[in-house]
């Protein structure tokens, strides 16, 4: 649980971080009960508490950029999660 709490806090930090590994974000989403399905290319569909979104896995880097982190933050807020 501590790992997921750390990731959740990192997503909500300001200024927005650009050093969070995408696999940590995916792990957090799964831990919260989100359904993740593969899309075309690097897309991944996520559904959590009746909120849906499509994200792009970062490549070639393993870290999500600031725009991606902000999108995940908004998604989590809409799904009812905050640190």
N, CA, C and O of each residue as an XYZ file, in Angstrom:
332
protein
N       0.824     -1.203      0.000
C       0.000      0.000      0.000
C       0.860      1.256      0.000
O       0.513      2.240     -0.653
N       1.973      1.238      0.720
C       2.827      2.426      0.794
C       3.324      2.834     -0.589
O       3.430      4.026     -0.880
N       3.630      1.860     -1.442
C       4.108      2.154     -2.791
C       3.036      2.894     -3.582
O       3.328      3.874     -4.267
N       1.794      2.422     -3.485
C       0.708      3.047     -4.238
C       0.386      4.434     -3.691
O       0.080      5.351     -4.454
N       0.453      4.586     -2.379
C       0.216      5.894     -1.766
C       1.283      6.884     -2.223
O       0.981      8.048     -2.488
N       2.525      6.425     -2.314
C       3.622      7.277     -2.773
C       3.390      7.720     -4.219
O       3.613      8.884     -4.555
N       2.947      6.803     -5.068
C       2.670      7.138     -6.464
C       1.511      8.123     -6.555
O       1.579      9.089     -7.315
N       0.449      7.889     -5.787
C      -0.704      8.789     -5.797
C      -0.288     10.204     -5.374
O      -0.692     11.185     -5.998
N       0.510     10.301     -4.328
C       0.977     11.617     -3.870
C       1.844     12.287     -4.938
O       1.751     13.497     -5.145
N       2.680     11.508     -5.610
C       3.547     12.057     -6.654
C       2.720     12.624     -7.810
O       3.064     13.668     -8.365
N       1.640     11.945     -8.171
C       0.780     12.406     -9.267
C       0.145     13.755     -8.929
O      -0.059     14.588     -9.812
N      -0.165     13.966     -7.651
C      -0.844     15.194     -7.243
C       0.102     16.311     -6.805
O      -0.356     17.384     -6.413
N       1.409     16.076     -6.865
C       2.361     17.114     -6.478
C       2.336     18.282     -7.446
O       2.092     18.117     -8.642
N       2.595     19.475     -6.904
C       2.802     20.638     -7.757
C       4.145     21.238     -7.383
O       4.449     21.336     -6.194
N       4.962     21.644     -8.342
C       4.699     21.534     -9.770
C       4.645     20.078    -10.232
O       5.180     19.177     -9.586
N       3.991     19.881    -11.355
C       3.798     18.540    -11.890
C       5.130     17.880    -12.181
O       6.022     18.468    -12.793
N       5.239     16.657    -11.732
C       6.477     15.899    -11.922
C       6.514     15.230    -13.291
O       5.475     14.931    -13.879
N       7.726     15.000    -13.787
C       7.923     14.313    -15.060
C       8.850     13.117    -14.873
O       9.511     12.687    -15.819
N       8.899     12.576    -13.648
C       9.813     11.467    -13.368
C       9.086     10.253    -12.791
O       9.710      9.404    -12.155
N       7.770     10.165    -13.010
C       7.004      9.026    -12.508
C       6.961      7.970    -13.603
O       6.532      8.241    -14.725
N       7.407      6.768    -13.269
C       7.407      5.708    -14.276
C       5.982      5.274    -14.588
O       5.152      5.126    -13.691
N       5.709      5.072    -15.881
C       4.371      4.691    -16.309
C       3.921      3.390    -15.660
O       2.743      3.243    -15.335
N       4.831      2.447    -15.465
C       4.446      1.165    -14.864
C       3.939      1.369    -13.440
O       3.084      0.613    -12.978
N       4.455      2.383    -12.735
C       3.971      2.688    -11.388
C       2.551      3.250    -11.438
O       1.728      2.957    -10.571
N       2.272      4.062    -12.463
C       0.920      4.607    -12.638
C      -0.057      3.480    -12.961
O      -1.145      3.416    -12.388
N       0.329      2.591    -13.879
C      -0.530      1.445    -14.214
C      -0.782      0.574    -12.990
O      -1.905      0.119    -12.773
N       0.240      0.343    -12.200
C       0.107     -0.477    -10.997
C      -0.878      0.170    -10.022
O      -1.706     -0.522     -9.429
N      -0.792      1.490     -9.853
C      -1.713      2.207     -8.979
C      -3.146      2.072     -9.489
O      -4.060      1.793     -8.713
N      -3.341      2.270    -10.789
C      -4.688      2.178    -11.357
C      -5.285      0.794    -11.132
O      -6.457      0.673    -10.773
N      -4.488     -0.249    -11.339
C      -4.973     -1.611    -11.099
C      -5.313     -1.809     -9.619
O      -6.321     -2.434     -9.287
N      -4.475     -1.280     -8.741
C      -4.696     -1.392     -7.301
C      -6.017     -0.731     -6.895
O      -6.709     -1.220     -6.003
N      -6.362      0.373     -7.547
C      -7.603      1.084     -7.241
C      -8.829      0.385     -7.839
O      -9.965      0.760     -7.546
N      -8.595     -0.633     -8.678
C      -9.701     -1.389     -9.249
C     -10.053     -1.008    -10.674
O     -11.106     -1.403    -11.173
N      -9.200     -0.254    -11.334
C      -9.470      0.173    -12.708
C      -9.355     -1.003    -13.671
O      -8.555     -1.918    -13.474
N     -10.173     -0.952    -14.711
C     -10.077     -1.922    -15.800
C      -9.194     -1.299    -16.882
O      -9.497     -0.216    -17.383
N      -8.109     -1.975    -17.241
C      -7.200     -1.492    -18.268
C      -7.273     -2.427    -19.465
O      -7.148     -3.643    -19.318
N      -7.476     -1.860    -20.648
C      -7.494     -2.664    -21.868
C      -6.596     -2.011    -22.905
O      -6.482     -0.788    -22.983
N      -5.973     -2.850    -23.686
C      -5.053     -2.374    -24.711
C      -5.822     -1.756    -25.867
O      -6.861     -2.269    -26.284
N      -5.305     -0.657    -26.374
C      -5.847     -0.030    -27.568
C      -4.864     -0.206    -28.705
O      -3.986     -1.067    -28.649
N      -5.009      0.606    -29.735
C      -4.089      0.535    -30.873
C      -2.776      1.236    -30.520
O      -2.772      2.271    -29.853
N      -1.699      0.677    -30.962
C      -0.392      1.279    -30.716
C      -0.065      1.325    -29.233
O      -0.093      0.301    -28.550
N       0.244      2.513    -28.741
C       0.626      2.651    -27.336
C      -0.551      3.086    -26.464
O      -0.368      3.444    -25.301
N      -1.758      3.054    -27.030
C      -2.932      3.497    -26.264
C      -3.361      2.439    -25.246
O      -3.235      1.235    -25.465
N      -3.870      2.943    -24.134
C      -4.426      2.068    -23.111
C      -5.712      2.714    -22.598
O      -5.724      3.878    -22.197
N      -6.794      1.933    -22.618
C      -8.081      2.427    -22.134
C      -8.211      2.094    -20.655
O      -7.870      0.995    -20.216
N      -8.710      3.065    -19.896
C      -8.848      2.883    -18.452
C     -10.269      3.263    -18.041
O     -10.792      4.296    -18.458
N     -10.883      2.418    -17.222
C     -12.214      2.705    -16.682
C     -12.161      2.498    -15.170
O     -11.689      1.469    -14.685
N     -12.655      3.497    -14.435
C     -12.637      3.446    -12.975
C     -13.815      4.255    -12.449
O     -13.929      5.446    -12.741
N     -14.687      3.622    -11.682
C     -15.851      4.302    -11.099
C     -16.676      5.043    -12.151
O     -17.051      6.198    -11.950
N     -16.955      4.385    -13.259
C     -17.747      4.942    -14.363
C     -17.080      6.116    -15.067
O     -17.737      6.833    -15.822
N     -15.798      6.325    -14.838
C     -15.031      7.354    -15.538
C     -14.100      6.623    -16.497
O     -13.429      5.664    -16.115
N     -14.066      7.086    -17.748
C     -13.234      6.424    -18.755
C     -12.247      7.419    -19.347
O     -12.520      8.616    -19.445
N     -11.087      6.887    -19.740
C     -10.063      7.715    -20.369
C      -9.177      6.836    -21.231
O      -9.127      5.617    -21.063
N      -8.484      7.474    -22.151
C      -7.485      6.792    -22.971
C      -6.162      7.527    -22.774
O      -6.078      8.744    -22.936
N      -5.148      6.772    -22.428
C      -3.818      7.338    -22.245
C      -2.862      6.704    -23.242
O      -3.137      5.636    -23.789
N      -1.747      7.365    -23.473
C      -0.687      6.830    -24.331
C       0.485      6.473    -23.441
O       0.981      7.300    -22.675
N       0.921      5.228    -23.555
C       2.129      4.829    -22.826
C       3.305      5.613    -23.396
O       3.427      5.751    -24.613
N       4.162      6.121    -22.536
C       5.319      6.866    -23.042
C       6.322      5.933    -23.713
O       6.506      4.791    -23.292
N       6.952      6.425    -24.737
C       8.018      5.680    -25.401
C       8.883      6.674    -26.142
O       8.327      7.645    -26.655
N      10.165      6.525    -26.245
C      10.937      5.408    -25.719
C      11.218      5.518    -24.228
O      11.726      4.570    -23.630
N      10.899      6.659    -23.614
C      11.144      6.819    -22.169
C      10.178      5.962    -21.371
O       9.112      5.597    -21.867
N      10.544      5.642    -20.145
C       9.641      4.880    -19.281
C       8.859      5.789    -18.350
O       7.900      5.352    -17.713
N       9.270      7.081    -18.266
C       8.584      8.038    -17.402
C       7.494      8.770    -18.176
O       7.648      9.087    -19.356
N       6.382      9.032    -17.474
C       5.296      9.810    -18.059
C       5.690     11.285    -18.055
O       6.269     11.770    -17.083
N       5.377     12.002    -19.144
C       5.687     13.434    -19.167
C       4.649     14.206    -18.353
O       3.659     13.638    -17.890
N       4.888     15.498    -18.186
C       4.015     16.308    -17.340
C       2.574     16.311    -17.827
O       1.647     16.258    -17.018
N       2.375     16.371    -19.136
C       1.019     16.372    -19.688
C       0.280     15.093    -19.357
O      -0.906     15.126    -19.029
N       0.959     13.983    -19.438
C       0.357     12.692    -19.111
C       0.017     12.617    -17.625
O      -1.062     12.155    -17.256
N       0.930     13.069    -16.777
C       0.692     13.050    -15.333
C      -0.521     13.918    -14.996
O      -1.341     13.542    -14.158
N      -0.635     15.080    -15.646
C      -1.783     15.953    -15.401
C      -3.081     15.290    -15.859
O      -4.111     15.422    -15.197
N      -3.038     14.583    -16.978
C      -4.228     13.869    -17.454
C      -4.639     12.777    -16.476
O      -5.824     12.606    -16.191
N      -3.661     12.041    -15.965
C      -3.956     10.995    -14.981
C      -4.521     11.628    -13.709
O      -5.451     11.083    -13.113
N      -3.976     12.762    -13.287
C      -4.470     13.465    -12.104
C      -5.951     13.836    -12.279
O      -6.762     13.587    -11.387
N      -6.301     14.427    -13.424
C      -7.694     14.808    -13.681
C      -8.600     13.581    -13.715
O      -9.721     13.614    -13.207
N      -8.108     12.504    -14.316
C      -8.878     11.262    -14.364
C      -9.155     10.760    -12.953
O     -10.290     10.402    -12.635
N      -8.132     10.730    -12.106
C      -8.296     10.253    -10.738
C      -9.241     11.147     -9.936
O     -10.053     10.651     -9.156
N      -9.136     12.462    -10.126
C     -10.046     13.385     -9.442
C     -11.489     13.094     -9.834
O     -12.370     13.020     -8.977
N     -11.724     12.930    -11.129
C     -13.072     12.649    -11.617
C     -13.595     11.314    -11.115
O     -14.803     11.133    -10.962
N     -12.681     10.373    -10.857
C     -13.072      9.051    -10.356
C     -13.201      9.048     -8.823
O     -13.577      8.038     -8.228
N     -12.887     10.178     -8.198
C     -13.070     10.302     -6.757
C     -11.854      9.990     -5.916
O     -11.991      9.674     -4.734
N     -10.657     10.071     -6.496
C      -9.435      9.772     -5.745
C      -8.546     10.989     -5.640
O      -8.329     11.710     -6.613
N      -8.030     11.206     -4.427
C      -7.018     12.214     -4.140
C      -6.168     11.664     -2.993
O      -6.617     10.790     -2.252
N      -4.955     12.168     -2.849
C      -4.130     11.649     -1.753
C      -4.667     12.052     -0.384
O      -4.083     11.692      0.638
